[in-house]
């Protein structure tokens, strides 16, 4: 390389480092998080500082090298890592962690934002996803079940006595069959509603505590040397943002200057109010499933319950753009979109409705987004034919693969647009020839993997 070329290369690297590039990870539970990671693998493989003809191997290339079947990837991920060069294992060939210095996440996406911004090698991040133990999320606190049963038992006894008395009264009344049936229906209705009102006083605010996830993040930080406080990222010249929602707070549209219902941890005035582990736990606390996180807001001087940030936000474009209006490129991963398969059962129907609500909100925001933001955004979205439940952790392996394959295909479908947006940050896409080779290699895998 000539002296002049070296100078140009160093100038480009300097430019990229000091131009703010933003990563956004939406929510998506287990399957959506794995899907986003797959799309991230595709983007990382295609991202280069300058146009390059060098072919880069994907995680799935190494799966083939290790002669591991798709069905065994989760159990044999260590065998895959053994065939990887040390540079790959150390993250030296990862691109995204080098060229993106702002990361924002909601729900499961908060784990990805934290890990990628903390420069965890993608190979090890894939390993942690494939080996993820869902029990860290579905974690009971000791004694919860016993307390609930002990509190509910006297309520049930009381209700049973009242209902028995009502049935005895029924047989002593001179009603016709029709009126007796209505009376019995009313008795059953009263029992159901009385039971609900009485029992709810003994029920926890979530089936699971969320404590297991917080401990999981703390352990991961300890073993992987990841920052556990937002200020630690700022010292590294990076900015992590995690969004949670105040469950017990209402923002009235007519109130000028009212606080938002969302909390953007990592942004003023909430840069250091909680640890990253607790912020991730709050952002992943799906209402009704995981208990809200109790949190004292020193700015507002009151206590709040925090839940999943996806309750009110999909990305948080405008808030973050207020800090980084001069960003070079903004890459967004949004896995929650409605599927286009027929829904015929009571389990898939509510999830499809949830997907539609979240996706419609995202589309409404996108339609009114400022052109200067849209002009920087590269959007990776879910696959409309991928119908797997977001909570089916056994399908995370398939979601990882599907996200990777569809990520390549989405870039191919808008190659010129993506290349143009990356060039504003001094970055480039791999050539169209290389992209075509990557996609062709995955056509064969698609047949072998059966998905």
Helices and strands as residue ranges (DSSP letters): H 3-18, E 22-25, H 29-46, E 47-48, H 59-65, G 70-72, H 77-82, H 86-89, H 96-99, E 102-106, H 108-117, H 122-130, G 134-136, H 144-171, H 177-199, G 200-202, E 206-208, H 211-224, H 230-235, E 239-246, E 262-265, H 276-283, E 288-290, E 293-297, E 302-308, G 309-311, H 317-321, E 330-334, H 346-367, H 371-374, E 377-381, G 393-395, H 396-413, H 415-423, E 428-429, H 432-449
